[in-house]
Amino acid sequence: EAARLGKKIGNLYAKRSYPPRHTNTVWKLAEEFRFTNALDRSLWKQFAHHPWQQKRPETIITNEDLAYVGGGVLHLVGALNPKIDDLYSYPCRCGRVKTEGTLNIHYGKVEIDVKMEDQKGSLFALWMMPQERVGTWPLCGEIDIIERLNDEEAVWQTEHNYRADKLSINQNPRNHAHPAVKTREWTTYGLEWYPDELVWTVNGKPTHRYPKISDHQEDWPWTNPQYLRMEMIMENKEWAGPFDPATLPCEARIRSVRFYTGEI
């Protein structure tokens, strides 16, 4: 049934074109978070697992050395787990922070200044999820501002919805981009979230757009407030591949997180 529906929807939108809908928005800075003091743990919550992983003991993830502020930046670290047994069976410990339950964005713009180290088998992600989910994933939607693999001088910018991830319709409109970026240098990654379009940016320049093609939740689930997740990942072998224990630890650094409002 899903394949039949996917073919029908694919044919329906196959010949449509989607020009940019927002090109001259004036943004006003609403909130900026710089990491000059200790990490504000009332805002940035550490978390211990991914939606696709079983829950692990909290003590494996909340160590201060995995997500900490130093030198004016937030360090998110991927390191070997020093204690591996039947309970602590995960080979790596990774720094992960989120604003779930503390800070949400509902339309507007977010920008994050990031510098990343190279690491075989690593995946660094900046992404957003709904504070209150309507339906299970992917019906609830997900916005990946960036994902960076290994030592790539490029990032993935992706939207996840039922149309793309369940019906496998990921073209016209295309559900992802893979722009070249000097990931080892300080770079500003952004997302502009409108009621009818998602726009990804790198250093202020648009690199990917995803338009609203219908009011159906399967096509456009991004109507509810979203929270931000920032994390180092060392256990996604299916995509990032295996890591080399001899080269750990590695880290990504975040200098600033900014939220904007504008005429949308």
Buried (B, 14 or more C-beta within 10 A) or exposed (E): EEEEBBEEBBEEBEEEEBEEEBEEBEBEEEEEBBBEEEBEEEEBBBBBBBEEEEEBEEEBBBBEEBBBBEEEBBBBBBBBBEEEEEEBEBBBBBBBBBBBEBBBBEBBBBBBBBBBBBBBBBBBBBBBBBBEEEEEBBBBBBBBBBBBBBEBEBBBBBBBBBBBBBBEBBEBBBBBBBBEBEBEEBBBBBBBBBEEBBBBBBBEEBBBBBBBBEEEBBBBBBBBEBBBBBBBBBBBEEEBEEBEEEEBBBBBBBBBBBBBBBEB
